[in-house]
Structure formats: structure tokens, C-alpha cells
Amino acid sequence: MKIVILTRNFVGFGGIPHSLKYISTGWKEQNLQHRARLNYIVLEDADKQLLEETRDNSVDVIHFNTHDRIKQFLKIYKILRKDDYDYVVCTCFRTYMFAKIVAPFNKIIMWFRGSGYLNTFFKKAFFNITNNTTSLVNSYYTANINNVKNYKVIYNGVSDNFLKMDSSDFYTRFNIPKSAVVIGFIGGWCWWKNHITLVKAFNLIAEKHKDTYLVCMGEHSELTKKAWEEVKYKERVRFQDRITYASRYLKYFDVYVHPSHKEGFGNAVVEAMYAGCPIVAANAGALPELIEDNVNGILYENATSSINCFHAIEKILSNENLARNLSCTAKKKANSCFSSRIFAKKFLGAFE
């Protein structure tokens, strides 16, 4: 069996690249090469290190490295016409549309990674007319948002290899004293990640706890500037732009907070579970599919409520036993439900 995944970017940050990285890791760990050949086609940007790691995992990557959509289409046309793939998996609408135009009768699978791919009438109409397969989704939430009648839910998986990466520069990189209590967040600065609520909640935390710091890692944007305007204790807040393998710093967080109200899955949440970091998350999107309240994390109601977010964080900071129990349970669930080995095995199983 031959499977190819078409994706726009393959960089060291972002949910889709992380998913592809972890599938390749699980592919090698489970020795799945003898059951299926897996290839990636990357249209635009790719990290050299990530490409090398993936190829080391016996997954070949064809990298176009062009933002010219006409060139992208022509190259996909040439490859899909030449190579006889059993399945073509598309991670965004553009790759799906290109594949359908090039090879309309092939088994082309849409892999929904969130709620935004069918956000126009044209996209919905094109998908509904051309789709003749079972779609893949990364959560039940994603499936319902996209109104996919036939779908296969495959939760993302994570490898704990990031815990072995060098992260000794954490305190110097973020200019934080080693005695500090660190509240952290990893994710792009998009409105549904809702990091402004976290900033407002931190204002309340910082007022009560003088030794707390907030570290947010993600792509800078206008939303970051708005969040910065909300910060009352600027000397204790660190906004960092895109950081490759940001998850290696999770081990230094005393609390990981994910306030997103439209999350399709939440790779960073699972990575925090692996790192043994007590988690606070909004009871929204797919997050309740990962976090069981008061068991392996704390869920708070009304994602945009900074008061509710504050109380959830405070609950962990004020109770060491609770924090320890949440951490242990989270690690166990990450290993049993969200490992890269399970991820790759279920991914291949869907096609077999």
C-alpha cells in the first residue's frame, strides 16, 4: 500500500506539521514500513531539521519550496499522474482541490484538522460535490463542526522525544529567575486561541503571587499587541515569537494554560500532559476530549472568562497534592491514549 500526504507547510511549529512529525515517528517505532509506504509532499516552507528527522523515520518527503500556486498545481499534477498512490491524504482545502482536479477518481481523503477549512460557499460546494470517501478528523468536535457525515476519528499522537532535547537555556532565554513560578502557553496568536483571557487572568494571579511569571510562545500579530496592552505586570510577562520545538520548555512550567474556545485538538495540551505539567483548559472545542476535569487537568467554564480561568489556575497553585495528582494522571493518559505509536497505528488501520 502506498499513501501520500499533501500539506502546505512542514515547519517546527503548528499543529499540522507536528502531527506529520509524530506520525513519522510512530511509523518507525511500530515498524510500519513493511505494511505501507508513507510519503509527504510539502508545497511551501519546510525546516531542514524536520525534513532530516522525518526521512530518518523512513518517510520520504518531496519538498516543492514554492509559494506560486500554479507551480504547486503543475508539480502535483506531474507526481500524482506518474506515481500510483493508493491513497492521497490532504490536510487543507487547497491540497484537496488540487488533488481532486488532477486525479478525480483516485481515493483522495480530506483530513480535517480544525473547523476553518470549509468556511466559504465555494469550498463547501466543491467538497460536497467531489467527496466520495470517508473523511478523517482529529476529534469529534472537528467532525461535528464540519458536518461530515462519514468520518473516521483519529486522535493526534505525540512522541515524548521532546523531553530529551536540550532546554537548559530556559531561564536565560526568557530572563526569569530560577525560583519563579511559571505559567505557560504555546500556540499561535489567533483569536480562537484566546490568549488575551489568559493575560487578564494572569493579572489577577500576579497581584496575589509576587513570584509568578507568564511565558507565551507563538507567532506575533496584532492580537499580541492587544494582549500586551492588557498586561499590568509587564516585567513578569514574556511573549516569544515562533520557537522551533517549543515543547522542550514545558518541563519548566508549573501550570500550562490553554484557554482556546475553538480548538480542533490541542497538540500542545498533550505535550504538556507528557511533560507532567498540571493543565488548565477551557471547557470548549475538543479540549474536553483530552482533559477530564479534576482528573488529569482542570476545565473551566466560559472560555473568555478571565475570572474562571484565574480560579482554575489558583486551584492548582494553592494545592501541591492536587497538582501532583493531575500531573501523574495526565502522564498515564498521554501514554495510553495519545502516543505517536498509537497515532501511526490507527492512521494506517483506517486505510487497511
N, C-alpha and C positions, 0 to 999 in steps of 0.2 A: 504494500500500500504506500502511496506517495501523497503527502499532504504539504501544501504550501500556504503560508500565512502572509497576506499583503497588509502592510502597515505604513503609515506616513513617516513616523519618526522612530528612532531606536537610540534613545539617549539615556543618561544615567539618572533621570528624574521623570516623574509622571507615571500614572497608573498603567497604561498600556505597555510601555517599554519594560516596566517592572514585571508585568505578567509574562511577557515573552521571555524575559531573562529567566524567570523561575520555572517556566515550562521546560526550557532547555536544560536547566539544572536537574530537574526531576527526570527528564528523558535519559540523562546519563546515569543518574543514581539508580533508576529502575531498569537500566539496560534495555530500553525500548527500541533501540536502533534496529534490532533483528526483526521486530514486528512491523515497523513502519519507518519510512524515510521522511524526516521533517525538514523543511526548508523555510527560510524567511525571505521575503522581498521587501526592501525598505526604499521608499520613494525619495525621501528628503534627507534629513540630518541623522547622523549616527556617530556614537562615541567609539573611538578606536579600541579602547579597553573593553567595552561591552561587546564589540564585534569579536575580539580575540577570545574572550571568555566563552561566548556562545559557540564559536567554532570548535573550541576545546571540548565542548559538550557534545560534539558530533552532530551539530546542527549547522548546516551551511547557510550563509547569508549573502544574498545578492543585493548590493547597495547601488542605487542609481545616483544618489547625491545631486539631485536637481529639483528646483522649485518650479520649473517650467512644466505646466500640466500637459501640454501637447507632447513633450518628450516623454513624460511619465506614461502617457497613454500608449504611445508607439512602442515603448520598451516592454510594457505589459503585454501588448498585442504580440510582439515577437516571441516572448517567453512562453506565454500560455498556448500559443499556436504550435510551438516547437516541442515543448515538454508535455508529456501525457500525465498530468496530475489527476489523482482520483478525487481529491477534494481541494477546493480553493477557499480559504477562510479569510474574510475581510473584516478589519477592525474599525472601519469608518465608512460613511456613505460613499465618499469619493472612490475608494478602492472597490467597493461593491459595484458601483455604477460602471467603472472601467471594466471590471471582470465580466459583468453581465453583457456589456456591449461586445466585448471581444469573443467571449465563449458562452453564448446564452443558454446552451443546452447542457453545459457541464454542471457538475454538482458544486455550486457556489454557495457558501454558507455565510450568512451575516452573523457576526459575533458582537452582540450589543454589549457595550462597556459602560453604559450610563443612559440617561434619559434624553440627550440632546441630538441624537442622530437623525431622527425623523421630525424635525422641527419646522418644516415647511410643507405646503400642499404638494409641491412637485416631488419632494423626497418621499412622502407617504404614498403618493400615487404610483411613482416608479417602483417602489418596493412592493406594494400590494399587487401590481400587475406582473412583475417579473419573478417574485419569490415563489419557488416550488420545492423548498426544502424545509427542514426543521432548523430554526434559528438557535444559536447558542446565547445564553445570557449569564452574567456573573452573579445574579441574585434574583430572588422572586420579585423584589421591588422593581428592578430593571425590566423584568418581563411584563409586569402589570402596567408600568408607565408607558412602555412602547406598544402595549396592546397586541402582543404577539400571541396568536392562538396556539401555534405549535412551537414549543421551545424546549430546550434542554438546559437545566440549570447546572452550571459547573462553577462552584466557588473558586476564587483565586487561591493559589497556594504560595507559600513563602519558604525560602531556604534560610536557615539561621547562620549562613556563612558570613553575613554582615557583622555578626558579633565578634568574629575573629579579625576583622580589619583594624588597622591602626587608628585609634581615636584619641591618642594621648594628648593631642593639641587642643582638646575641647575648651579648657579653661582659658588658655591663652588666646585662642581664636575668637572666643566670644567675650573676652575680658571680664570674666566672672571669678569671684573668689571661690576657692575650693570648699569653703564652709557653707556656700549658698544653697538654698532650697530652690530647685529649678522646675518651673512649669513649662512644658514644651508643646509645640505643634509643628507638624510637617504637612505642607500642602500648598498648591498654587493659590495666588491671590485672586480667586474668582468669587463672585458674590455668593454662590451657594455653599462655599466652604465656611462662610460666616465667621471669619476670624475677628471681626470687629466686636462681636459679642464676647469673645474670649478676652479681648483687650479691656473691655468695660468691666468684666468680672475680675480681671487681674487688678484693676484699680482698687477694688474692694479688698482683695487679698493683700495687696501691698500696703494698704493702710493699716491692716491688722498685724501683718507679719513683716518685720523690717528687713529680714534676710532673704526674701524671695526675689527671684528673677524670672522674667519671661523670655523664652527663646522661640522665635518663629522662623522657620526656614521655608522659603518658597519664592516663586517668581515675583518680582516687584511690579507694581502697577499703580494706577490711580487709587485703587482700593487701599493700598498700603499707606498712601499719603493721608487718606481719610482716617485710617486707623491710628496713624501717628498723632493726628490732631486730637484724638480721644485719650491719648496716654497722659496720665497725671504724673507718673513717676518715670520720666524718660530715662533717667540714669540707670534704671533697672530693667529696661526692655531692650532686646536685641532682635532687629529684623535683618535677616540674611537673605541674599538673593539665592538663585539656584545653586544647590550644592550637590555634587555628584556623590551618591551613596550616603545621603544624609542620615539614613537609618543607623549608621555605625555610632552615632552620638546618642541614640535612645537610652543607652545604659546609664547615662548621666542625669536623666530626667527623673524627678521624684514623682511627678504626675504628668501623664500625657493627656491632653485635652483635644477632642475632635468635635467641634460644635456644628459641623455641616448639617444642613437640613435637606439636602438633596443628593446624598452620597450613593453612588451606584454599588460600591462595595466597601472600599476603605483599606487599601494595601497597608498604609501606614499604621492603621489600628492593629492589624495582625502582626506587623513587625514589632510594635510596642508590646504586644502580648508575648512574643518570643523573647523580647529583651527583659521581661519581668517587670515592666513598668505599670504601676496602677493606672487605670484608664477611666477618664470621664468622657462620655459621649452623649450627644443629643439623641433623644428617642425619636429618630426620624430617618427617612431613607432606608438603606439596607443595614444601618448600624445595629438595630435590634436583632438582626440575623446573626451578628457576630458576638454581641455583648448581652449576657443575661444579667439583669440588674441585681446588684449586691452579691453576685456570684463570681464573675470574672471581670467585673467593672461596675461603674455607676452610670446609669442612664438618667438624664434629667429631662423634664417635660418642657415643651415650648422652646425650640432651638434658639430663638432670638432673645430669650430671657436671660439677661446677664445676672440677675439675682439668683435664678435657679442654677445657673452654671457656677456661680460663686459658692452656693451652699453645697453643691456636689464636690467641688474641689476641697472646700473646707472640711467636709466629712472625712476625706482621706488624710488630709494634713493633720487632723486632730486625733487620729486613731491609728497608731502604728500596727496594731494587730489586724485591723481591717485591711490596711494597705498590704501587709504581708500575705494575708489570705487571698486577696484579689490577685496579687502577683503570681502566687503558686498555681491557682486555678486557671489563670489566663495562659500560663506556660503549657499546662497539660492540654488545654483545649486547642492551642495552636498546633501542638504536635499531633494530636489525634484527628483534627478536622481540617487544618489549613497548611499542611506541609507541601513542599514542592513535589514530593514523591506522589502524594495522593492526587495533587492537581494534575500532573502529567498523566497518571494512570487513568483518571476519569476522563480527561480530554481525549486520549486515544480510544478509550472504551466507547465514547459517544459515536465514533466513526465505525468501530468494529461491530 
